Amino acid sequence: MKNAPSNTRAATFSDLIGPAKIIGKVLLAKLERLNPQTDSVAMLFHGPPGVGKSELASLFADTLIGGKSCRNYAREKISGAKINADLVRRWHDARGIGSLFSDWTVKIIEEVDAMPAVAQTLMLDYLDECQPGTAILATSNEQIKLLEERFRRRFQVWHVTAPTTEEIANFLRGKFPDIYPAEATTIAALCGGCVGAAIHDAENAIDIRFYEAIQRNEGGAK
């Protein structure tokens, strides 16, 4: 078996597929323009599950701070459901206090639509007064209507849509040399545009096929 390691996360922007890959190219160009001495960033990636929203936020963050080695010092990742008024106040009070290990300080908010309304309200001032060298990257599973409009309008919004069935099938064939073309096409058609689910389904299909082959061989040897 020569399949790629089991990993649903993209390691680089070029590993993304479909609309996420196109957005990734735009973000790469944006990264070259940003200056931590003068710029701040607030971006919201929304779309259905498994299309690359979290990967886009994570890759953008890692590139800003100078790589994965700086994650523990310059990057904070938190679920929107865990953000309360006290946390937002602490963020606000810590404005201007950067990282010793990077020119950028990044906060990634997963499922920002789960953030309580009172926290969203308090975030308005924080977003308006973001210091240079600060990036707020948020994701949402197509629930941005749950966000207050005045909160949503503080972000540059990226709508990440699902790859096509053909794009997912081609991706599976490239990632898993042992997969049959018909298997890849069927899995791509049934995954609902979720790349992560397609990867797991492909792994299951290959593992079951090899399991059955071993079982047949052992049965015939008796």
Kinemage of the C-alpha trace (Angstrom):
@kinemage 1
@onewidth
@group {chain A} dominant
@subgroup {mainchain}
@vectorlist {calphas} color= white
{ca met a 1} P 0.000 0.000 0.000
{ca lys a 2} L 1.364 3.438 -0.927
{ca asn a 3} L -1.328 5.716 0.386
{ca ala a 4} L -0.595 9.105 1.911
{ca pro a 5} L -0.598 9.413 5.711
{ca ser a 6} L -4.022 9.812 7.277
{ca asn a 7} L -4.349 13.589 7.569
{ca thr a 8} L -7.306 15.709 6.550
{ca arg a 9} L -5.553 19.033 7.165
{ca ala a 10} L -3.783 20.951 4.406
{ca ala a 11} L -0.107 21.610 5.127
{ca thr a 12} L 0.152 24.483 2.606
{ca phe a 13} L -2.228 26.664 0.607
{ca ser a 14} L -1.415 24.585 -2.476
{ca asp a 15} L -2.820 21.476 -0.739
{ca leu a 16} L -6.314 22.987 -0.747
{ca ile a 17} L -8.781 22.204 -3.524
{ca gly a 18} L -11.703 23.944 -5.167
{ca pro a 19} L -12.716 27.492 -4.166
{ca ala a 20} L -10.563 27.270 -1.001
{ca lys a 21} L -7.457 26.925 -3.162
{ca ile a 22} L -8.377 30.027 -5.162
{ca ile a 23} L -8.968 32.007 -1.963
{ca gly a 24} L -5.635 30.708 -0.684
{ca lys a 25} L -3.848 32.256 -3.660
{ca val a 26} L -5.491 35.600 -2.921
{ca leu a 27} L -4.461 35.351 0.732
{ca leu a 28} L -0.860 34.602 -0.232
{ca ala a 29} L -0.784 37.838 -2.217
{ca lys a 30} L -2.402 39.658 0.694
{ca leu a 31} L 0.245 38.340 3.085
{ca glu a 32} L 2.965 39.956 0.998
{ca arg a 33} L 1.266 43.355 1.333
{ca leu a 34} L 0.654 43.308 5.091
{ca asn a 35} L 2.882 45.321 7.397
{ca pro a 36} L 2.707 44.533 11.148
{ca gln a 37} L 3.739 48.095 11.926
{ca thr a 38} L 0.711 49.630 10.226
{ca asp a 39} L -1.869 46.921 9.467
{ca ser a 40} L -4.375 44.797 11.350
{ca val a 41} L -6.567 42.018 9.937
{ca ala a 42} L -10.122 40.810 10.618
{ca met a 43} L -11.401 38.052 8.324
{ca leu a 44} L -14.377 35.699 8.482
{ca phe a 45} L -14.475 32.442 6.507
{ca his a 46} L -17.942 30.940 6.220
{ca gly a 47} L -19.391 27.984 4.365
{ca pro a 48} L -20.478 24.359 4.838
{ca pro a 49} L -18.370 21.897 6.872
{ca gly a 50} L -15.240 20.409 5.350
{ca val a 51} L -14.581 22.912 2.547
{ca gly a 52} L -11.342 24.408 3.924
{ca lys a 53} L -12.391 27.288 6.185
{ca ser a 54} L -10.298 26.254 9.185
{ca glu a 55} L -7.342 25.396 6.957
{ca leu a 56} L -7.430 28.851 5.368
{ca ala a 57} L -7.498 30.533 8.781
{ca ser a 58} L -4.756 28.292 10.185
{ca leu a 59} L -2.437 28.602 7.180
{ca phe a 60} L -2.897 32.378 7.074
{ca ala a 61} L -2.176 32.600 10.810
{ca asp a 62} L 0.922 30.395 10.667
{ca thr a 63} L 2.336 32.378 7.760
{ca leu a 64} L 1.731 35.665 9.589
{ca ile a 65} L 3.461 34.597 12.800
{ca gly a 66} L 6.390 32.945 11.063
{ca gly a 67} L 5.517 29.259 11.151
{ca lys a 68} L 4.068 26.527 13.347
{ca ser a 69} L 6.900 26.860 15.864
{ca cys a 70} L 5.401 30.163 17.034
{ca arg a 71} L 1.868 28.824 17.555
{ca asn a 72} L 2.167 28.547 21.342
{ca tyr a 73} L 3.445 32.101 21.676
{ca ala a 74} L 1.679 34.250 19.085
{ca arg a 75} L -1.510 32.363 18.169
{ca glu a 76} L -4.624 31.715 20.228
{ca lys a 77} L -7.377 29.392 18.988
{ca ile a 78} L -10.756 29.257 20.701
{ca ser a 79} L -14.361 28.237 20.020
{ca gly a 80} L -16.894 31.025 19.779
{ca ala a 81} L -19.031 29.238 22.378
{ca lys a 82} L -16.228 29.685 24.945
{ca ile a 83} L -15.884 33.434 24.461
{ca asn a 84} L -17.618 35.405 27.179
{ca ala a 85} L -17.726 39.037 28.218
{ca asp a 86} L -14.834 38.698 30.670
{ca leu a 87} L -12.538 37.211 28.020
{ca val a 88} L -13.319 40.009 25.562
{ca arg a 89} L -12.574 42.563 28.282
{ca arg a 90} L -9.201 40.889 28.929
{ca trp a 91} L -8.419 40.997 25.219
{ca his a 92} L -9.368 44.668 25.159
{ca asp a 93} L -7.175 45.495 28.158
{ca ala a 94} L -4.230 43.640 26.572
{ca arg a 95} L -4.336 45.663 23.365
{ca gly a 96} L -0.889 46.748 22.265
{ca ile a 97} L 0.836 43.917 24.133
{ca gly a 98} L 2.338 41.831 21.343
{ca ser a 99} L 4.324 38.624 21.247
{ca leu a 100} L 8.035 38.420 21.936
{ca phe a 101} L 8.341 35.720 19.278
{ca ser a 102} L 6.506 37.291 16.332
{ca asp a 103} L 5.579 40.652 14.843
{ca trp a 104} L 1.968 39.429 14.730
{ca thr a 105} L -0.504 38.268 17.358
{ca val a 106} L -3.332 36.118 15.995
{ca lys a 107} L -6.661 34.971 17.407
{ca ile a 108} L -8.596 32.237 15.584
{ca ile a 109} L -12.266 31.997 16.563
{ca glu a 110} L -13.864 28.741 15.397
{ca glu a 111} L -17.662 28.755 14.924
{ca val a 112} L -17.878 32.446 15.700
{ca asp a 113} L -21.656 32.244 15.225
{ca ala a 114} L -21.787 30.474 18.619
{ca met a 115} L -20.444 33.582 20.355
{ca pro a 116} L -23.023 35.047 22.771
{ca ala a 117} L -24.614 38.333 21.707
{ca val a 118} L -23.140 40.229 24.663
{ca ala a 119} L -19.642 39.095 23.690
{ca gln a 120} L -20.272 40.160 20.090
{ca thr a 121} L -21.274 43.612 21.322
{ca leu a 122} L -18.145 43.979 23.444
{ca met a 123} L -16.019 42.791 20.512
{ca leu a 124} L -17.114 45.805 18.459
{ca asp a 125} L -14.754 48.180 20.266
{ca tyr a 126} L -11.987 45.585 20.255
{ca leu a 127} L -12.279 45.126 16.497
{ca asp a 128} L -12.503 48.876 15.875
{ca glu a 129} L -9.410 49.525 17.995
{ca cys a 130} L -7.281 46.575 16.850
{ca gln a 131} L -3.632 47.489 17.112
{ca pro a 132} L -1.236 47.028 14.181
{ca gly a 133} L 0.166 43.523 14.105
{ca thr a 134} L -3.116 41.976 15.293
{ca ala a 135} L -5.163 39.487 13.264
{ca ile a 136} L -8.641 38.170 14.134
{ca leu a 137} L -9.590 35.172 11.976
{ca ala a 138} L -13.054 33.658 12.397
{ca thr a 139} L -14.915 30.719 10.859
{ca ser a 140} L -18.611 29.869 10.629
{ca asn a 141} L -20.505 26.854 9.287
{ca glu a 142} L -22.889 28.905 7.153
{ca gln a 143} L -24.514 30.521 10.194
{ca ile a 144} L -23.364 34.117 9.756
{ca lys a 145} L -26.992 35.275 9.875
{ca leu a 146} L -26.787 34.525 13.608
{ca leu a 147} L -24.176 37.265 13.908
{ca glu a 148} L -25.250 40.821 14.480
{ca glu a 149} L -24.839 42.798 11.262
{ca arg a 150} L -22.718 45.475 12.930
{ca phe a 151} L -20.416 42.711 14.205
{ca arg a 152} L -20.259 40.922 10.842
{ca arg a 153} L -19.448 44.135 9.000
{ca arg a 154} L -16.204 44.490 10.965
{ca phe a 155} L -14.768 41.526 9.039
{ca gln a 156} L -13.646 40.927 5.491
{ca val a 157} L -15.986 38.032 4.647
{ca trp a 158} L -14.934 35.063 2.516
{ca his a 159} L -17.653 32.641 1.406
{ca val a 160} L -15.950 29.267 0.944
{ca thr a 161} L -18.065 26.933 -1.179
{ca ala a 162} L -17.646 23.199 -1.748
{ca pro a 163} L -15.350 21.737 -4.423
{ca thr a 164} L -16.989 19.954 -7.336
{ca thr a 165} L -17.377 16.190 -7.394
{ca glu a 166} L -14.688 15.989 -10.085
{ca glu a 167} L -12.250 18.072 -8.019
{ca ile a 168} L -12.744 15.848 -4.971
{ca ala a 169} L -12.428 12.652 -7.032
{ca asn a 170} L -9.177 13.880 -8.609
{ca phe a 171} L -7.872 14.865 -5.192
{ca leu a 172} L -8.628 11.391 -3.788
{ca arg a 173} L -6.904 9.680 -6.701
{ca gly a 174} L -3.805 11.800 -6.128
{ca lys a 175} L -3.763 11.263 -2.352
{ca phe a 176} L -4.556 7.539 -2.439
{ca pro a 177} L -2.770 5.653 -5.251
{ca asp a 178} L -4.514 2.427 -4.171
{ca ile a 179} L -8.026 3.744 -4.634
{ca tyr a 180} L -10.001 2.611 -7.681
{ca pro a 181} L -11.166 5.452 -9.961
{ca ala a 182} L -14.781 4.316 -9.623
{ca glu a 183} L -14.444 4.324 -5.816
{ca ala a 184} L -13.073 7.860 -5.850
{ca thr a 185} L -15.911 9.090 -8.049
{ca thr a 186} L -18.587 7.450 -5.906
{ca ile a 187} L -17.127 8.755 -2.652
{ca ala a 188} L -16.806 12.255 -4.104
{ca ala a 189} L -20.422 12.185 -5.245
{ca leu a 190} L -21.727 11.095 -1.839
{ca cys a 191} L -19.599 13.229 0.520
{ca gly a 192} L -21.706 16.367 0.164
{ca gly a 193} L -18.690 18.497 -0.700
{ca cys a 194} L -16.939 17.704 2.602
{ca val a 195} L -13.320 16.928 1.746
{ca gly a 196} L -12.520 15.584 5.214
{ca ala a 197} L -15.400 13.107 5.020
{ca ala a 198} L -14.265 12.017 1.550
{ca ile a 199} L -10.752 11.324 2.854
{ca his a 200} L -12.060 9.172 5.696
{ca asp a 201} L -14.431 7.303 3.360
{ca ala a 202} L -11.585 6.637 0.935
{ca glu a 203} L -9.391 5.286 3.719
{ca asn a 204} L -12.231 3.030 4.877
{ca ala a 205} L -12.855 1.716 1.358
{ca ile a 206} L -9.171 0.873 0.826
{ca asp a 207} L -8.726 -0.686 4.276
{ca ile a 208} L -11.846 -2.843 3.897
{ca arg a 209} L -10.725 -4.007 0.463
{ca phe a 210} L -7.301 -5.045 1.780
{ca tyr a 211} L -8.863 -6.668 4.834
{ca glu a 212} L -11.126 -8.751 2.624
{ca ala a 213} L -8.189 -9.701 0.390
{ca ile a 214} L -6.138 -10.878 3.399
{ca gln a 215} L -9.134 -12.773 4.725
{ca arg a 216} L -9.590 -14.558 1.399
{ca asn a 217} L -5.892 -15.444 1.208
{ca glu a 218} L -5.818 -16.825 4.734
{ca gly a 219} L -9.013 -18.775 4.129
{ca gly a 220} L -7.582 -20.316 0.967
{ca ala a 221} L -4.379 -21.324 2.746
{ca lys a 222} L -6.223 -23.521 5.234
